[in-house]
Amino acid sequence: MPPFLNASQRVVPPLFRHLVLWYNAFDFRRFDESLFLDFGMECPAPLTRAGPKRKAEYFAGRLAARRALQFLGCETLALPMGEHRLPQWPSGYRGSISHTRALAVSAVCRHDRYQAVGIDTETVFTADQCTKLMRAIVSEAEWNDVIRGGCALAQPQLTTLIFSAKEALYKALYPHTLLFQDFSAARLTRVCEESAQFQIELTCDWSGRYSTGTHFTGWFQFFAHTVVTVIADGYHK
């Protein structure tokens, strides 16, 4: 394992049993650009002038995706940056990648298991960040509905979870819709800490398939002062 990785592990989300999640905890200060060559991984042109932190985040994310693909038995491990800066997944697979400054995560499945996959991770917001961002992320009615539903998470954790859940949804659907959406385009209706699940619905039409009122169930985990959220839609046995 490269020295800049503090941990590299598979995580099993009970809600999505055919989805492989992989977490890479890393220290970008220990990243060496030679790792791209060592692992046969291409550093994309948009990152050639980026600093070590951004390159470490990209590498750790791609490595998490590679580990998940290997677990699924995929022999093609290259993940070049494609159109719209999206990863080009090997034929027969789909997935999603996200990172903070210290954690990179990926969710991968075989193409016929789920039609849409999104994963997001965020560092839990500070109280000051909540004050600045909360109104843009969640409406008062949405917040009150989640609280009335029994969620007892503290404000920073819940605000971050709502932000991350909407990001995961956007990342799952963007490859299908190619539309940018703001945070009002979806609303959380329930957060259950016991099951680590959340309910989210679209508040406007994103596409013909994904129309107003479409519901999704997602999974979340708080991990080392971060939150990870996952959405996978269109399950097939």
N, C-alpha and C positions, 0 to 999 in steps of 0.2 A: 504494500500500500504506500503511495507517495507520502513523504513526510508532512506535506501541507494538509493532508486529510486527518482529522481527529477521529472520525468514525465513518464507516460505510456499511449500511445495513438495509435489508429488506424490511418493509413494514406491511402488515396484512390488515387492510380495512375490512371489517366484517360485512359491511354493506355491499362491497364490490369484490366478490370472491374471485372474479376472473381478471382483475386488474392488479398489475404488479407495481407496487410503490417502492421507490428506492431513495434513501436519504444519504446525502454526503455532508457531514459537518466538516468545515475546513477553516484554515487560517490563511487568509490571502497574503499575509506578510511573509509566509514561507513558500509562496508559489514561485516556481522556476519555469520560464517560458520553454525550456527544453522538454518539458513534459508533453507538449504538443507532438514533437518529433518522436519521443519515446513511446507514445501510445498510438502513433500513426493517425493523429487527429489534426485536421486542418484548422488553422486560425483564419477565420474569414476576413476578407479585405476590409470591411467596415471596422474591424477591431485592431488592425495592424498598428495604429497609432494610439490605441487606448492604453491606459495605465495598467499596472499589474493587478489592481483590485478588480477591474472589469474583466480582464482576461482570466483571472482565477475563477470568477463567478461563472463565466461562460464554460470554462473547462470542467468545473465541478458539476455543472448542470448536464453537459453532454456525457460526462462519465457516468452520472447517475442513470441517464437514459440507456447508455450502453450496457450497464450492469443489468438493468431490467430486461433489455432485449436478449442478453445472454441467458438469463434465467428462463426465458420463454423459448429458448432454443434457436433464436434467430442467428444466422451465420453472417448476415450483412450488417455491419455495425457502424458504417459511416452515416453521419447525420449532418449533411451540408445545410447551410442556410439558404432557403429557397425564396420564392416570390413572397412578398409581404413580410419578409424576414422570419418566416415560419420554418421550423425544422422540416426537412424532407425525410419522412419516415420510410424505412424499407418497405417494399411491396408486401402486403399482407399484415401490416401492423399500423397502429396509430397511437398517439400519445401526446403528452404535454410536459413542459419543463418550467420550473420557476426557481427563484433563488432570493435570498437576502444576502447580506454581506458575510454571513457565516454559515448558511445552510442552503444547499441546493437539493431540489427534490424533482422526481420525475414519476409520472404515471403512464404505464404502457400496457396495451392489450393487443391481442390478435384482432385483426380488422373485422372479423365477423362476430365479435363478442359485444361491442358497444359501438354505436354510431357516432358518438361525440364524447370526448374526454377532456377535462380541464382540471388543472391543479394549480394552486397558488400558495405561496408562503409569505408571511409578513412578520416583521418584528413588532411585538405588541406596542401600541402607541403609548406615548407618555400622556400625562394629563393635559399638558399644553397642546400637544398635537390633537387630542380629542376636541379641545375647545375650538381650534382653528378649522378642523376638517369635518366635524360631526354633521353640520347642516348640509354639507355637500354630499355626504354619504348616505344619510338615512333621514327620512321624514319623521316628524313627531308622532304621527299616527302609526307608522311602521314600528318605531321604537316601542311605543306603548303596547301595541299588539304582542310583540315578542315578550315584553315583561309580563303582561297579563297571562301569557301562555305558560308562565312558570319559570322562565329563565332567571337565574340568580347570579349570573356572571357580573363581575365588577365592570364599571363603565369602560375602562381602557380595553379589557379583554373582549367585551361584547362589541364595541365599536370596531375594533380590529377584525373580529370575526365577520361582521357584516360586510366590511370593506373587502376582505379576502374572499368571502363567498361569492360576492358579485364579480370579482375579478376571475375566479375560477369558472363561473358561468360564462362570462364573456370569452374566456380562452377556449372553452369547450365549443361554443357556437360560432365564433368568428370564422373558422375555416369553412363553415357552411354558408354563412351569410355575407361575409366580407364587409360588414357594416360596423362602424364605430357607434358605441352606445354610451350614454352617461349613466350615473348611478340611479337615476329615477326610472330607468327602463326595466328595473326588476325590484321586487321587494321581498324581504324575508317575512314569512308568516309564523314561523315557529322555530325555536332552538331547544333541543332536548340534551341536557348535559349528560344524563344517564346513558343514553344510547349513542352519544356523540354524533347526532344527526341534526340537520336543519332542513327546513322546507323553504323553497323560494319559488316565486312565480313571476312571469313576465307581465309588465304593465302596459306594453304596447306590442305591436307586431314586429318581430325581428325578421321573419320570412314567412313563406306560405306554410311551412311545416311548423315553425315556432311562432305561434300567434299569441295574442293577448290572452292571459289566463293559463297558459301552459305551465304546469307544475313540475318541479324537479326536487328530488331528495338528494342531499349531499351529506358528506361525512367530514368531521373535523377532528383535529388533535392539537393540543397545546404541547409544545416540545421545546425545552430550553429557551424560554422567553420568546418563542415564536408561535405562530399558529399556522397550521397546514389545513387547507380545505380542498376537497375533491368532489367533482361532479362527473358522473358518467351516465349517458342517456342511451336508450334503445337497446336494452339487454336482450341477448339471444342465448339460448342454452347451447 
